[in-house]
Amino acid sequence: MEALYLLFSATSTIATAFVLSLRLLLRYLYSLILNRRQQEDEQVDDDRAGISLYEGTVWHERRSPVCHAFKYGVRYALVDLDRAHNNRALPSSFFANHLSAHEARRITSTTGPVFLLTIPASVGYEQNPLSVYYCYDVQLKKCIAEASLAFTTLKQAMKEVTNTPWGERVSFTFDPELDLVAKPLHVSPFMDMLGNWRMRANTPGTNISLVISVHHPKLGDYFTATLTAKRVSSWTSTTELFFWLMPHKVALWVYLQALNLWWKNVQFLQHPIYHNHDYRELAEQHDRKLRCSWVDGQDENGLCKPNCQNLQSSSGINDDRWFVWRDAQWPWK
C-alpha cells in the first residue's frame, strides 16, 4: 500500500507541477509583454509585506556506521508573521500550516516580532523538513535625560521538523544560543530514536546559520547538519519564481540520499509507531531528564524530583519544554 501511494503521489506531483509551471511561465511572459514595471512593483510589495529572501547550502555529514556526506543548494524565506498576512506571494495554505505570530508569542512568552524561516510551497507542492520561528522580546533601555529607547533581542526559537515520507511533524521550543533536546521524531529510517539533538542558531540578519548535531549513546557525535544562507537583495522577479520547484528539489535530495544509504548497507529501521506507541511520551520524559541534569534536582536514581522547581534553561523558560506533534498522514497512520 505504501509503495503504491508513493508512486501515485510522485506521479500526481509531477503532473501538477508541470501544469502549474506552464501557468506560471505564461503569467511571467504576459507581465513582460504587458508591463515590465509590474515585476518591480510586485517585488517592492513583497518586501513591504515582510518577506526576506535567502539563498544558501544545506550540508549533512554522517560519521557512523558509514561515512556519508552531501550538500545541496536551498532557498528560504524569512517571513515577518505580523506583516505578511496580505502577501500575495505566499500560497493560501501557508498560514494554515504554520503558527501565527500571536500563537508563537504565547508559547514562548515573548513580546516582540516573530519571524518564520521556511520554504514556501511551489506549484502545488510543499516539502519542508525544517522551519524555524525566531521570537523576539521588546525591551526598554534608559538613555540620557530620562528617555527610553525600545530595542528587540532574540529570546526564544521554535523548530518545526517534518519527516519524509510520513508527513509527521514535531514542533518544540529551544534556546537559540545553545540547547540540547531529546530526539522527538523519527526523521530518517536510517537513524534510531536514541540520542539527543544539540542545536544553535544565530540572529537572522545578512546571514543565517543553523547547526544540529546528534549525540548517540553508542555512536557518539555521529551526525551533523548545517544550514548557511545569505540574504538576497538583487532578485528582481517575483517571489514565486524565486522558489520555483524548490520543494521538489529538496524531496529529490531526500530520496536520493536515502537510496545511497541503503546501497551502503545502513540498517533500515521501521517507524517506532509500529513497535512502540509511547515513543513521544518517552521523548518528553528523556528531555525533562536532560533539562533537570543542568540543575541540582535529581534523586539517587538520576531522575528529576517532583519538586524540582528550579528547573530553568539559560533562556529563562521554566517547566517542561513545549512539544506538539502532528500525526503521520495516510497511509502511515
C-alpha beads as a LAMMPS data file, in Angstrom:
LAMMPS data file: protein, C-alpha beads

333 atoms
332 bonds

1 atom types
1 bond types

-500.0 500.0 xlo xhi
-500.0 500.0 ylo yhi
-500.0 500.0 zlo zhi

Masses

1 110.0

Atoms # bond

1 1 1 0.000 0.000 0.000
2 1 1 2.761 2.444 0.958
3 1 1 4.703 1.793 -2.260
4 1 1 1.592 2.312 -4.395
5 1 1 0.815 5.513 -2.531
6 1 1 4.353 6.848 -3.099
7 1 1 4.121 6.012 -6.811
8 1 1 0.739 7.715 -7.151
9 1 1 1.904 10.715 -5.119
10 1 1 5.020 11.154 -7.245
11 1 1 3.034 10.920 -10.476
12 1 1 0.407 13.366 -9.248
13 1 1 3.058 15.816 -8.011
14 1 1 4.910 15.766 -11.331
15 1 1 1.723 16.304 -13.329
16 1 1 0.580 19.151 -11.076
17 1 1 4.000 20.788 -11.165
18 1 1 4.054 20.620 -14.973
19 1 1 0.638 22.241 -15.368
20 1 1 1.207 24.959 -12.755
21 1 1 4.718 25.671 -14.080
22 1 1 3.242 26.330 -17.525
23 1 1 0.718 28.651 -15.918
24 1 1 3.496 30.443 -14.033
25 1 1 5.531 30.808 -17.229
26 1 1 2.571 32.252 -19.135
27 1 1 1.867 34.742 -16.336
28 1 1 5.511 35.809 -16.331
29 1 1 5.627 36.267 -20.110
30 1 1 2.337 38.168 -20.011
31 1 1 3.698 40.549 -17.384
32 1 1 6.816 41.129 -19.511
33 1 1 4.749 41.967 -22.585
34 1 1 2.087 43.986 -20.839
35 1 1 4.080 45.943 -18.312
36 1 1 7.644 45.182 -17.312
37 1 1 7.395 47.573 -14.407
38 1 1 4.857 45.250 -12.783
39 1 1 7.618 42.840 -11.674
40 1 1 9.435 45.584 -9.780
41 1 1 6.200 46.680 -8.146
42 1 1 5.478 43.102 -7.025
43 1 1 8.947 42.809 -5.556
44 1 1 8.510 46.038 -3.596
45 1 1 5.133 44.814 -2.362
46 1 1 6.724 41.514 -1.219
47 1 1 9.408 43.348 0.774
48 1 1 6.872 45.662 2.368
49 1 1 4.741 42.685 3.301
50 1 1 7.606 41.290 5.371
51 1 1 9.441 38.693 3.287
52 1 1 13.228 38.475 3.013
53 1 1 14.786 36.002 0.579
54 1 1 17.799 33.839 1.432
55 1 1 19.947 31.515 -0.622
56 1 1 22.471 29.072 0.778
57 1 1 23.541 25.495 1.384
58 1 1 22.394 22.533 3.460
59 1 1 25.215 20.186 4.469
60 1 1 24.883 16.740 6.097
61 1 1 27.687 14.552 7.422
62 1 1 27.271 11.070 8.889
63 1 1 30.358 9.542 10.523
64 1 1 28.973 6.194 11.710
65 1 1 28.292 3.375 10.957
66 1 1 29.431 4.529 7.482
67 1 1 30.904 7.800 6.302
68 1 1 28.472 9.712 4.152
69 1 1 28.294 13.432 3.386
70 1 1 26.475 15.610 0.884
71 1 1 25.318 19.183 0.335
72 1 1 22.758 20.924 -1.832
73 1 1 21.609 24.452 -2.550
74 1 1 18.454 25.800 -0.936
75 1 1 16.340 28.929 -0.928
76 1 1 14.444 30.102 2.139
77 1 1 12.013 32.867 3.017
78 1 1 12.215 34.760 6.312
79 1 1 8.625 35.848 6.926
80 1 1 7.577 38.567 9.367
81 1 1 4.393 36.910 10.623
82 1 1 2.935 40.203 11.849
83 1 1 3.166 41.813 8.411
84 1 1 2.766 39.029 5.859
85 1 1 -0.970 38.260 6.080
86 1 1 -1.827 40.136 2.884
87 1 1 1.183 38.981 0.916
88 1 1 0.104 37.583 -2.459
89 1 1 3.432 35.770 -2.855
90 1 1 2.513 33.250 -0.138
91 1 1 0.187 30.344 -1.043
92 1 1 -3.225 30.224 0.575
93 1 1 -2.238 27.205 2.676
94 1 1 0.780 28.935 4.218
95 1 1 -0.848 30.297 7.381
96 1 1 -2.946 27.155 7.874
97 1 1 0.239 25.052 8.061
98 1 1 2.167 27.266 10.494
99 1 1 1.689 29.088 13.778
100 1 1 0.593 32.702 13.836
101 1 1 2.703 35.407 15.465
102 1 1 0.230 35.568 18.356
103 1 1 0.440 31.810 18.963
104 1 1 4.247 31.865 18.855
105 1 1 4.415 34.737 21.346
106 1 1 2.028 32.940 23.687
107 1 1 4.061 29.730 23.585
108 1 1 7.442 31.423 24.114
109 1 1 6.234 34.201 26.471
110 1 1 7.770 36.868 24.255
111 1 1 6.532 40.347 23.383
112 1 1 8.237 41.308 20.131
113 1 1 8.116 40.388 16.449
114 1 1 8.115 36.788 15.231
115 1 1 9.904 35.667 12.072
116 1 1 9.483 32.305 10.354
117 1 1 12.269 30.768 8.271
118 1 1 10.725 28.311 5.829
119 1 1 10.449 27.100 2.235
120 1 1 7.063 28.142 0.809
121 1 1 5.115 25.708 -1.339
122 1 1 5.778 25.882 -5.069
123 1 1 3.488 24.888 -7.969
124 1 1 1.201 22.908 -5.694
125 1 1 3.800 21.031 -3.632
126 1 1 5.213 21.524 -0.138
127 1 1 8.338 19.821 1.179
128 1 1 9.742 21.479 4.253
129 1 1 11.924 19.305 6.520
130 1 1 12.753 22.222 8.815
131 1 1 11.144 25.556 9.680
132 1 1 12.325 27.885 12.449
133 1 1 10.458 30.579 14.377
134 1 1 12.574 33.424 15.781
135 1 1 10.780 35.067 18.716
136 1 1 11.963 38.457 19.958
137 1 1 11.406 40.439 23.129
138 1 1 10.905 44.194 23.206
139 1 1 12.945 45.841 25.930
140 1 1 13.350 49.427 27.064
141 1 1 16.772 50.876 27.678
142 1 1 17.089 54.092 29.628
143 1 1 19.095 56.799 27.944
144 1 1 20.165 60.270 28.982
145 1 1 17.576 62.852 30.053
146 1 1 15.404 60.012 31.418
147 1 1 14.415 58.983 27.892
148 1 1 13.870 55.350 26.962
149 1 1 14.810 53.548 23.777
150 1 1 12.992 50.384 22.701
151 1 1 15.006 47.573 21.118
152 1 1 14.428 43.915 20.327
153 1 1 16.507 40.887 21.269
154 1 1 16.148 37.279 20.173
155 1 1 14.866 35.421 23.247
156 1 1 13.492 32.088 22.076
157 1 1 13.162 29.967 18.960
158 1 1 10.941 27.114 17.846
159 1 1 11.515 24.377 15.305
160 1 1 9.046 22.538 13.116
161 1 1 10.606 19.280 11.927
162 1 1 8.683 17.218 9.354
163 1 1 9.733 13.730 8.297
164 1 1 9.554 12.207 4.816
165 1 1 7.510 10.428 3.547
166 1 1 5.266 10.111 6.614
167 1 1 4.422 13.813 6.911
168 1 1 4.639 13.576 10.697
169 1 1 5.706 16.800 12.414
170 1 1 7.039 17.859 15.795
171 1 1 7.241 21.452 16.998
172 1 1 9.261 22.439 20.053
173 1 1 10.956 25.390 21.709
174 1 1 14.711 25.753 22.078
175 1 1 17.301 28.268 23.191
176 1 1 18.957 29.638 20.012
177 1 1 22.267 30.286 21.784
178 1 1 22.707 26.564 22.565
179 1 1 20.304 23.834 23.564
180 1 1 20.113 20.067 23.973
181 1 1 16.842 18.330 23.071
182 1 1 15.917 14.663 23.330
183 1 1 15.188 13.349 19.837
184 1 1 11.389 13.619 19.462
185 1 1 10.789 12.412 15.872
186 1 1 11.662 9.527 13.561
187 1 1 13.300 11.779 10.981
188 1 1 15.101 9.115 8.963
189 1 1 14.610 5.339 8.563
190 1 1 18.388 5.054 8.871
191 1 1 18.511 6.521 12.396
192 1 1 17.040 5.117 15.605
193 1 1 15.256 7.180 18.253
194 1 1 18.199 7.173 20.653
195 1 1 20.304 10.268 21.040
196 1 1 19.961 13.989 21.578
197 1 1 19.937 16.984 19.251
198 1 1 22.401 19.732 20.101
199 1 1 21.300 22.940 18.363
200 1 1 22.271 26.555 17.951
201 1 1 21.091 29.366 15.681
202 1 1 22.273 32.907 15.067
203 1 1 20.103 36.019 14.996
204 1 1 18.891 36.411 11.387
205 1 1 20.443 39.314 9.511
206 1 1 22.538 39.392 6.375
207 1 1 23.417 35.760 7.114
208 1 1 21.551 32.850 8.678
209 1 1 23.226 29.901 10.355
210 1 1 21.715 26.767 11.913
211 1 1 23.651 23.810 13.314
212 1 1 22.228 20.499 14.540
213 1 1 24.436 17.672 15.775
214 1 1 23.290 14.292 17.059
215 1 1 24.880 12.694 20.114
216 1 1 24.146 8.962 20.313
217 1 1 24.760 6.818 23.446
218 1 1 26.614 4.213 21.368
219 1 1 27.798 6.045 18.243
220 1 1 28.823 9.301 19.919
221 1 1 28.631 12.541 17.917
222 1 1 27.975 10.773 14.658
223 1 1 25.856 13.206 12.639
224 1 1 25.902 16.950 11.866
225 1 1 23.588 19.040 9.711
226 1 1 24.032 22.727 8.938
227 1 1 22.199 25.443 7.054
228 1 1 24.088 28.556 5.986
229 1 1 22.372 31.185 3.864
230 1 1 22.826 34.785 2.782
231 1 1 20.121 37.361 2.188
232 1 1 19.406 38.029 -1.492
233 1 1 18.914 41.681 -2.382
234 1 1 19.393 41.595 -6.150
235 1 1 16.412 39.395 -7.095
236 1 1 14.268 41.425 -9.486
237 1 1 11.497 38.952 -10.307
238 1 1 8.629 37.561 -8.223
239 1 1 8.956 35.513 -5.059
240 1 1 7.003 32.740 -6.754
241 1 1 9.731 32.402 -9.388
242 1 1 12.445 32.544 -6.725
243 1 1 11.082 29.368 -5.104
244 1 1 10.078 27.592 -8.315
245 1 1 10.469 23.799 -7.780
246 1 1 12.498 24.341 -4.580
247 1 1 10.367 21.887 -2.541
248 1 1 10.665 19.324 -5.338
249 1 1 14.470 19.614 -5.325
250 1 1 14.565 19.088 -1.551
251 1 1 12.368 15.978 -1.861
252 1 1 14.583 14.617 -4.623
253 1 1 17.665 15.026 -2.428
254 1 1 15.934 13.298 0.497
255 1 1 15.051 10.217 -1.545
256 1 1 18.368 10.064 -3.406
257 1 1 20.365 10.156 -0.177
258 1 1 18.100 7.530 1.378
259 1 1 18.808 5.293 -1.617
260 1 1 22.517 5.992 -1.208
261 1 1 22.476 4.938 2.455
262 1 1 20.537 1.793 1.585
263 1 1 23.159 0.991 -1.062
264 1 1 25.844 1.342 1.630
265 1 1 24.020 -1.282 3.735
266 1 1 22.980 1.051 6.530
267 1 1 20.274 -0.676 8.562
268 1 1 16.718 0.296 7.601
269 1 1 14.557 0.932 10.684
270 1 1 10.780 0.850 10.864
271 1 1 8.920 3.829 12.269
272 1 1 8.662 3.404 16.073
273 1 1 4.878 3.696 15.902
274 1 1 4.817 0.054 14.730
275 1 1 6.529 -1.294 17.848
276 1 1 6.441 1.480 20.476
277 1 1 3.316 3.633 20.617
278 1 1 4.693 5.590 23.586
279 1 1 7.764 6.959 21.802
280 1 1 6.533 10.548 22.083
281 1 1 5.940 10.317 25.836
282 1 1 9.345 8.668 26.257
283 1 1 10.977 11.507 24.324
284 1 1 9.346 14.063 26.632
285 1 1 10.496 12.160 29.711
286 1 1 14.037 11.920 28.381
287 1 1 14.054 15.622 27.543
288 1 1 12.948 16.542 31.056
289 1 1 15.754 14.398 32.449
290 1 1 18.213 16.254 30.232
291 1 1 16.949 19.621 31.435
292 1 1 16.993 18.531 35.066
293 1 1 20.612 17.452 34.728
294 1 1 21.512 21.137 34.333
295 1 1 20.440 21.884 37.903
296 1 1 20.753 20.211 41.306
297 1 1 17.395 18.477 41.275
298 1 1 17.999 14.736 40.903
299 1 1 17.290 11.791 43.150
300 1 1 19.568 8.813 43.780
301 1 1 18.395 7.186 40.538
302 1 1 19.300 10.193 38.422
303 1 1 15.634 11.118 37.887
304 1 1 14.072 14.514 38.484
305 1 1 12.498 15.089 41.857
306 1 1 8.813 16.016 41.757
307 1 1 9.603 19.319 43.488
308 1 1 12.282 20.350 41.008
309 1 1 11.076 23.963 40.984
310 1 1 14.373 25.473 39.939
311 1 1 14.329 23.847 36.515
312 1 1 15.264 26.686 34.194
313 1 1 17.060 26.934 30.878
314 1 1 19.503 29.695 30.058
315 1 1 16.683 31.472 28.240
316 1 1 14.572 31.670 31.386
317 1 1 11.814 29.272 30.328
318 1 1 10.536 27.236 33.282
319 1 1 8.895 23.805 33.497
320 1 1 8.838 21.255 30.690
321 1 1 9.778 22.095 27.156
322 1 1 6.833 22.773 24.848
323 1 1 6.301 19.878 22.411
324 1 1 3.457 19.397 19.915
325 1 1 3.186 16.552 17.393
326 1 1 1.185 16.289 14.183
327 1 1 0.274 12.725 13.275
328 1 1 1.550 10.994 10.188
329 1 1 -0.519 11.221 7.037
330 1 1 -2.418 8.376 5.397
331 1 1 -1.470 5.578 4.666
332 1 1 1.071 5.608 7.510
333 1 1 -1.450 6.389 10.249

Bonds

1 1 1 2
2 1 2 3
3 1 3 4
4 1 4 5
5 1 5 6
6 1 6 7
7 1 7 8
8 1 8 9
9 1 9 10
10 1 10 11
11 1 11 12
12 1 12 13
13 1 13 14
14 1 14 15
15 1 15 16
16 1 16 17
17 1 17 18
18 1 18 19
19 1 19 20
20 1 20 21
21 1 21 22
22 1 22 23
23 1 23 24
24 1 24 25
25 1 25 26
26 1 26 27
27 1 27 28
28 1 28 29
29 1 29 30
30 1 30 31
31 1 31 32
32 1 32 33
33 1 33 34
34 1 34 35
35 1 35 36
36 1 36 37
37 1 37 38
38 1 38 39
39 1 39 40
40 1 40 41
41 1 41 42
42 1 42 43
43 1 43 44
44 1 44 45
45 1 45 46
46 1 46 47
47 1 47 48
48 1 48 49
49 1 49 50
50 1 50 51
51 1 51 52
52 1 52 53
53 1 53 54
54 1 54 55
55 1 55 56
56 1 56 57
57 1 57 58
58 1 58 59
59 1 59 60
60 1 60 61
61 1 61 62
62 1 62 63
63 1 63 64
64 1 64 65
65 1 65 66
66 1 66 67
67 1 67 68
68 1 68 69
69 1 69 70
70 1 70 71
71 1 71 72
72 1 72 73
73 1 73 74
74 1 74 75
75 1 75 76
76 1 76 77
77 1 77 78
78 1 78 79
79 1 79 80
80 1 80 81
81 1 81 82
82 1 82 83
83 1 83 84
84 1 84 85
85 1 85 86
86 1 86 87
87 1 87 88
88 1 88 89
89 1 89 90
90 1 90 91
91 1 91 92
92 1 92 93
93 1 93 94
94 1 94 95
95 1 95 96
96 1 96 97
97 1 97 98
98 1 98 99
99 1 99 100
100 1 100 101
101 1 101 102
102 1 102 103
103 1 103 104
104 1 104 105
105 1 105 106
106 1 106 107
107 1 107 108
108 1 108 109
109 1 109 110
110 1 110 111
111 1 111 112
112 1 112 113
113 1 113 114
114 1 114 115
115 1 115 116
116 1 116 117
117 1 117 118
118 1 118 119
119 1 119 120
120 1 120 121
121 1 121 122
122 1 122 123
123 1 123 124
124 1 124 125
125 1 125 126
126 1 126 127
127 1 127 128
128 1 128 129
129 1 129 130
130 1 130 131
131 1 131 132
132 1 132 133
133 1 133 134
134 1 134 135
135 1 135 136
136 1 136 137
137 1 137 138
138 1 138 139
139 1 139 140
140 1 140 141
141 1 141 142
142 1 142 143
143 1 143 144
144 1 144 145
145 1 145 146
146 1 146 147
147 1 147 148
148 1 148 149
149 1 149 150
150 1 150 151
151 1 151 152
152 1 152 153
153 1 153 154
154 1 154 155
155 1 155 156
156 1 156 157
157 1 157 158
158 1 158 159
159 1 159 160
160 1 160 161
161 1 161 162
162 1 162 163
163 1 163 164
164 1 164 165
165 1 165 166
166 1 166 167
167 1 167 168
168 1 168 169
169 1 169 170
170 1 170 171
171 1 171 172
172 1 172 173
173 1 173 174
174 1 174 175
175 1 175 176
176 1 176 177
177 1 177 178
178 1 178 179
179 1 179 180
180 1 180 181
181 1 181 182
182 1 182 183
183 1 183 184
184 1 184 185
185 1 185 186
186 1 186 187
187 1 187 188
188 1 188 189
189 1 189 190
190 1 190 191
191 1 191 192
192 1 192 193
193 1 193 194
194 1 194 195
195 1 195 196
196 1 196 197
197 1 197 198
198 1 198 199
199 1 199 200
200 1 200 201
201 1 201 202
202 1 202 203
203 1 203 204
204 1 204 205
205 1 205 206
206 1 206 207
207 1 207 208
208 1 208 209
209 1 209 210
210 1 210 211
211 1 211 212
212 1 212 213
213 1 213 214
214 1 214 215
215 1 215 216
216 1 216 217
217 1 217 218
218 1 218 219
219 1 219 220
220 1 220 221
221 1 221 222
222 1 222 223
223 1 223 224
224 1 224 225
225 1 225 226
226 1 226 227
227 1 227 228
228 1 228 229
229 1 229 230
230 1 230 231
231 1 231 232
232 1 232 233
233 1 233 234
234 1 234 235
235 1 235 236
236 1 236 237
237 1 237 238
238 1 238 239
239 1 239 240
240 1 240 241
241 1 241 242
242 1 242 243
243 1 243 244
244 1 244 245
245 1 245 246
246 1 246 247
247 1 247 248
248 1 248 249
249 1 249 250
250 1 250 251
251 1 251 252
252 1 252 253
253 1 253 254
254 1 254 255
255 1 255 256
256 1 256 257
257 1 257 258
258 1 258 259
259 1 259 260
260 1 260 261
261 1 261 262
262 1 262 263
263 1 263 264
264 1 264 265
265 1 265 266
266 1 266 267
267 1 267 268
268 1 268 269
269 1 269 270
270 1 270 271
271 1 271 272
272 1 272 273
273 1 273 274
274 1 274 275
275 1 275 276
276 1 276 277
277 1 277 278
278 1 278 279
279 1 279 280
280 1 280 281
281 1 281 282
282 1 282 283
283 1 283 284
284 1 284 285
285 1 285 286
286 1 286 287
287 1 287 288
288 1 288 289
289 1 289 290
290 1 290 291
291 1 291 292
292 1 292 293
293 1 293 294
294 1 294 295
295 1 295 296
296 1 296 297
297 1 297 298
298 1 298 299
299 1 299 300
300 1 300 301
301 1 301 302
302 1 302 303
303 1 303 304
304 1 304 305
305 1 305 306
306 1 306 307
307 1 307 308
308 1 308 309
309 1 309 310
310 1 310 311
311 1 311 312
312 1 312 313
313 1 313 314
314 1 314 315
315 1 315 316
316 1 316 317
317 1 317 318
318 1 318 319
319 1 319 320
320 1 320 321
321 1 321 322
322 1 322 323
323 1 323 324
324 1 324 325
325 1 325 326
326 1 326 327
327 1 327 328
328 1 328 329
329 1 329 330
330 1 330 331
331 1 331 332
332 1 332 333
